[in-house]
Amino acid sequence: MYYLDTNNPVELFKRVLKNKIYVDKSMLINKLNDFIGSEDCYFCITRPRRFGKTINANMLGAYYTQGYDTHDLFKDLKIVQTASYEEHINKHHVIYIDFSNVPQNCNSYEQYIDSIYKKMRKDLIDYFHIEVHETDDSLSDFFLASQEKFIFIIDEWDSIFYEDFMQEKDKFEYLKFLKRLLKSKTYVELVYMTGVLPIAKYSTGSELNMFKEYNFMNDSTYEDYFGFDEKEVKELTQHFSKPSYEVLKEWYDGYYKSDDTSLFNPRSVSFALRDGVCKNYWTETGPMNEIAEYIEHNVGAVREDIVKMVAGIPIRVKLKGYSASDLRLNSRDEILSAMVVFGFLSYHNGYLRIPNFELMEKFEATLERKSMGGVAEVVENSEKILEETINGNAEKVAEMIELAHDKEIPFIQYNDENSMSCLITLCYLKARDDYEVTREDKSGKGYVDFLFKPKNYGDPAIILELKYDKNAQEAINQIKEKNYIEKVKNVRECLLVGINYDKKNKEHTCIIEKMIQEVYE
């Protein structure tokens, strides 16, 4: 069998359960059990890559399939305690299809869909001993001839949209294929479909409008089953010596559930606990480079948004959503929505943010690309500005910041301190290679504008305070009076940097003071 009651989801879920790191999401089954055989049995749940979609699909396939006895797999999971557990375990025919499996040497949509058609048709004919008639030309005919009912588990429904051979007409044909197979069919008991892209809504009469969609922007119903929440990550860290919960939160947190609690990237957390170190596990594959190209070439406003978010400034925006029909990403709304759908940005309470350190690294790298024009030029000089800062050359620092400000980059022409912060972020961007740079960090009696904590022993800490239409000495005084140095009291050498922009004279001034602290080992 290719798709019907196969052992693929069973074997794959077995592997998941053998991992040292597993978070029980089996109560998803209980939620779906309520809809089996009902009119509202069509679910499309979309999430970014590696947020647990396939693991859950395998779990559902292993649970429902009548081809195997899988009680032993579920005996220690939460679903066992529910009333519906025995009612549905191994009681259903399951059609399990991973649409990301493209046949070898496939170079057209016709080849792709023909392979699926033939395999599914053969499964039905062989298993149910169906006689083939000349009039039988659709899969629906064979499903109806079986006189049985089926649960469909469709993983990575949208993966075909990324294939080079897909034309616009092919996308419409693919949606029609799914419609003919699933919509208003008496043999359908339940459809659970996953992917990254929400279903394309071409019109009010969409081919797949029978689906209830749950995505990263609108899902308060199934949000507990994708990603790791704070409680789950804390429980996992009890079984591993490192990294700590606090370190994992900095690296991989930053998404939100509807109740305002945190959501972590599950793949990255799992790999970090496995390896004992936080690294960039998640963004090395996938469409990040493609998104970067759209940022660079299509919409200037998005470049401004990204610089602000890299500077730690949330973006207030109303996003309408993103679908499979928006792959061209021609507008700011489409690009920003796509970044949320792909998991590159966090969207919560109307604000966009870069979720965590793992993704911040990627966005920083995007700003260095040559096609970013003036932005990239400022970033390119940022290593030199850091060097001059460490050397205490305040006049040179002010001069270089002024040169950056004079470039024709509209959004760093100052209107307020936030605009100034964007420029300073770019001017010191490469400092993040050697420093943990935070903005508006709580320290002493207030919030320091920029705090540079050295990653390497012996490097000085840097506390940088900005003033707009005041004076640099006032910035230095504020650092001292509010005891911002409290955050870096374990670093022997600390540089206090005050930078002011005089709006009338259109000049930057800078003062750098060195402080030596007693550090007790």
Secondary structure, DSSP 4 states (H G I P E B T S, - for coil): --SBT-SHHHHHHHHHHHSS-----THHHHHHHTTTTSS--EEEEE--TTSSHHHHHHHHHHHHBTTS--HHHHTTSGGGGSTTHHHHTT-BEEEEEETT-PPTT--SHHHHHHHHHHHHHHHHHHHHTPPP-TT--SHHHHHHHHT--EEEEEESTTGGGGSTT--HHHHHHHHHHHHHHHTT-TTEEEEEEEESSPPP--STT-TTTTSEEE-TTT-SSSGGGSSEEHHHHHHHHTT-SSS-HHHHHHHH--EE-TTS-EEE-HHHHHHHHHHTS----STTSSTHHHHHHHHHHT-HHHHHHHHHHHTT--EE-------GGGTT--SHHHHHHHHHHTTSSEEETTEEE--SHHHHHHHHHHHTSGGGTHHHHHHHTHHHHHHHHHTT-HHHHHHHHHHHHTSS-GGGS-SSHHHHHHHHHHHTGGGGGTEEEEEEEEETTEEEEEEEEESSTTPPEEEEEEEESS-HHHHHHHHHHTTGGGGGTT-SEEEEEEEEEETTTTEEEEEEEEEE-----
